[in-house]
Every structure is written in C-alpha cells, then in structure tokens.
Amino acid sequence: MAMKHAIILFSAAFFLFACGGISGVTSKKSLVSEDLYEATNLLLSLKNKNSELKTFKGAGKVTFWGNGKKGLISNIAWVGSEPDKIRIAMLSLSGQPVVSLACDGTWLYFVSHTEQRFYKKPSKNSTLKKFILIPIKSRDIVSILAGRIPVSKHDSATIKKNRSKDGYVLVLKKDWENIVEKIYLDETWTTVQKLEMFDLSGLLLYRVEFIRMQNINGLLVPSRLFFSGANGDSFQLDINRYWADVSILPSTFVLTPQRGLED
C-alpha cells in the first residue's frame, strides 16, 4: 500500500512539473501546493494581458536624468510589433529625428543623425542601454509598451506579501535560488505597480514603475512610465498619443546608413 501511494504521489508531481513548464513555474518546496497554482495562474494572466494587441505606435515626451543629462527633455515617437520589433526616434523641436534606433528581431540598428553615424549589431543578448541609458532588451520594451509584463526565464515562482507597503510581490527565481525578477502588485493582484529585473548574480538591471495607465480601444496600456537603472540613470516616458493595431511594413524596423540618415 505504501508503494502504491508513493507511485501515485510521484506521478502527480511529475505531471504538475510538466504542466508548469508551459509558463516556467515550479516550486522547490512542494510541487503539489496551492501557492504553485496561484503563481502559475497569476503569471499566465500577466503574460496574456492584451494578447490580441500585435502592433502599436505612440508619441510623447521623454525626460532623462543621469549620465550628464539633468532633466533633458525630448520628443519621442515609436512603432512596435510583437514580439521584439521596435523603432524609436528622438525628435528635435521641429520634428526631425536626432537619433533613431530599430530592432527587426535579428539586428539592432542605431543612427545618430547629428553625428552622421550608423551602428549595427546582432540583437541577441543586446540591450538598448546605448540609446536610453537603461540595459533593457527590445523584447521587454515591446511588452511594456503593449501593456504586458515581460517575464524572465525562471525555475520557480512564489507570491509574497510586500513588507514595505500594501500589496504583493511575485518573485521569480532561476536555479531555485537566484532572483531574476520581482513583480509588484496591488492588494487585488490585478494591477502591476512596478517590476524589477536582475542578472543571475542578483544585481539590478532595471526597474519600471507603471505610474499611470490609459484605456485605448478597450486595452489598458501605459500613459506614464518611469525607468531606472542600478547606476542612477533614469528616464520618464509620458505617452501623449497611442494607436493600437496599426499597419506596419517589416522594412520599418530595418535601418541602413543611407536610409537611417535620411529619415
């Protein structure tokens, strides 16, 4: 009888581990637990939010602090396409691009229109730090601008009470111990207030605060975001205009020396 119970328990644990692989959620302490189901469901809801939104564009203002930029304000415009295609342009007062960045999912392009310089490198493992000071990947910025939460690869997930203020924290860990992401939620678990990304050594990569949201065609997307890094660099993005489900040509996300400097 004991052997029969052991076989049943092992089979149940194996089944839950396999299902957890869909969202990357497992629990070291107990695979058969209420916490596992809660964390799994919460992660799935966050990842699937605005799942019907595939393309978007927006315009607004960005204010930088750090790296010699004290309250530097610039107009900004962007277009994005799931999962990792993005094009961003910093604009002068006359509306002309000063610097442009694009990612087509394979290559990352950067153009300085004022210096007449063009850069191109593989987008895999690359971040946008050179452009916006914060080491954030194009895939993550696309998710955030689409009103979704980027989710790091992880091996376990737990939900904890936020000790510093009201609400809860969804903690994702890699190799069972290394924290790779924290997602801060309100008391109802329905509103994300902030997220933090970490490298495997536990150092903060970047933090995003969702200060204000807006409803666009029934979709809840950002209206004001605040990004910050471990070195003190930060910027605030105020979104004044947002268009959902726009038509975008694939070539939009490709810059060349000639085209990038003429656009």
N, C-alpha and C positions, 0 to 999 in steps of 0.2 A: 504493500500500500504506500509506503514511504517513497519507494522508487517511482510509482505511478504519479504521485504528487510532484516529485522533482521534475519528471519529464514534462508534465503539464506546465509547471512554472517556467521551465527553460523555453518551451515553445512559445509561451505568451510573451516572454521578454524578448525573444528573437524577433517575433512578429512586430512588436512595438518599435524595436530598434530599426527594422527595415522601413517601417512607415515613417519614422522620424527622419529618415534620410531624405525625404521629399523636401523638407524645409531645413534640414541640417540640425534638428533639435533632438538631443538625447539628455538623459540625466544620469550622472555617475552614482548618486546615492540609491535611486530606485527608479528603474525603467517603468514600473507599474505604479504610477502615482498621479494624484490629481494635479500637482504642480506641472508635470510634464504635459498633460492635456491643455492646461491653461496657457502655458508658454507657447505651445505649438499653435493653438488657435489664435492667440494674440499676434504671433509672428506672421501667420498666414494672412490675417486681416490687414496688417500693416503693408505687407508686400503686394497685396492685391488691390489696395486702395487706388481708385482712379485707373483701374486696369484697362478700361476702354480708351483712355487717352494715349494716343500713339505719337502725335506731333503737336507742337505748340510754338508760339513765338511771343516775345514780350519786349517791353521797353520801359526804361525808368532811369533812376539815378543811383550811382554807387559812390559811397564815401569811404576813403581809405585812411587808416591810421597805422603808423609804424613804417620802418624802412625809409625814414626821411619824409614820409608823406603824412603830414599832420592835418587831418580833416580835408584831404584832397577830394574834391567832388567832380565827377564826370558823368556825362550822359552815357547810357549804355543800351544796347539792343542785342537780341539774341534769337536764335531759332534752335529747336531741338527735336530729336526723333529717337524713339526707343530703339535699342536700349542704351546706346552710348554715343550717338551722333550729336554734335553741338557746334554751333558757330556763334561767337561773341565778338562784338565790336565796341570799343570805346570811342565815343564821338566827341568832336570839338563843338563849340557853341554854334557853329554854322551847320552842324550835322554831318561833317566829313569824318571818316574813320581815322583815328590816331594810331591805334593798334588793333589788330584783328587776330583772333585765334579760331581754329577749326579742328575738329576731330571727325574722321569718317569711319571710325571703328578699327582702323588699321594704322593710320598715320595721324600724328599730331602736328599741326601747322601753326606757325606764329609769324606774323608780319608786323614790323614797325614801320608805319607809313612815314613818320617824321625822319627816321634814320635810314630809310630805304634799305631795310634788312629783312631777310627771309630765313626762317628756320624750319626744318622738318626732321622728325624722328619717329620711330615706332611708338605707337600709343600704349602698347602693352607695358604695364608697370610704370607708366609715366604719369605725372600729375600736372596740374595747372599752376604750380607754385610760381613759375617764372612770370605768369600772366597776372595772377590775382593774389600772390603772396602766400596763399594757403595751399598745403600739399593735398589737394583733393583730386580724385580721379574724375575723368569725364563721365563715366557711368554714374557716379554718385551725384554729380551736379545735375545730370539729366533727371534722375529720380527725384531729387529735391525740388527742382523747378516744376516737375509734373505733379507735385503734391504727394509723392510717395516717400517712404523711408528706405534708404539703402541699407542692406543687411549684409554684414561681413560673413565670410565663411567661418563656421564655428562647429564645435562638437557638443556644446551644452548650452542650455538657456534656463535662467531662473528669474522669477519675479520677486523683487524685494520692496519693502516699504522705504520710501525716501525719508531718511532721517533728518535731512536739513530743512525740508519743507513738506507741504502736503503733496500727496501723490505717490507714485510707484516708479521703480526703475527696473527695466528689463535688461538683464546683464547677459551678454553673450561671451562665451569663453572658447578658446582654441586649445587643444591638447588638455582639456579638462580644467586647467588652472589659469592660463593666460587670458586676461580680459582683453577682448578686441573691440567691443562696442558696448555702450550704455545708451539706452533709450528711455528718456524721462517722460512719464505720462501723468495725467491728472488723476483724481480720485476715481473717475469712472472708467479709466483705461481707454477712453475714446479719443482724447486729444493729446497729441505729441507736443511737448513743450520744448524739448531740447534733445540733441543726440551728440554723443562723443565717440570718436574713432581713435583707436590706439594701435600701435605696432605690437609685434609679438614680445617686445621687451617691456611693454607696459607704458611706453611714452605716448603722450597725447599727440595725435596727428592734427586733428582739427575738431572744432566744436561748432555746432549750428543751433541757433536759437530761433524758434518759429514765433516771432513776435506778433504777427498779425496775418490772418488768412482772409481770403475772399471767395465768393461764390461766382463761378463762371460757367454758365450753361449747366448748372446743377452739379458742378465739380468744385470741391474745396481745394484751392491752390494757394500758394503763398502770396502775400501782399507786402510783407516786410520780413527780411531775414537778416540775422547777424552772424557772421562767420568770424572765428578767431582761431589762432594757432598757438602752439606752445611757446613761441618766441616773442609773443606780444603783438604780432601783426594781426590786424583785423580789418573787416570792412562790413558796411551795412548796405544791403540792397533794397531799395524802395521800388516796387513794381507799380508803375502807373497805368500801364496798358497790358492786357493779356488776351491772346487769341488761342483758342483750343481747336484741335483737329484741322490744322491748316495744310494746304498742299505745298510740299517742299520737294524740289528736284534733288536727286542724290549729289549732283555737282555742287550744290550749295556748301557741302561740307568738305570740299577739296579746294585748297589754295595753292597757287603756283606763284613763282616770283613775279611774273608779269601781271597775272590776274589779281593777285593779292595786293599789289602796289597800286593798281589802277582802280580797284573797287572803292 
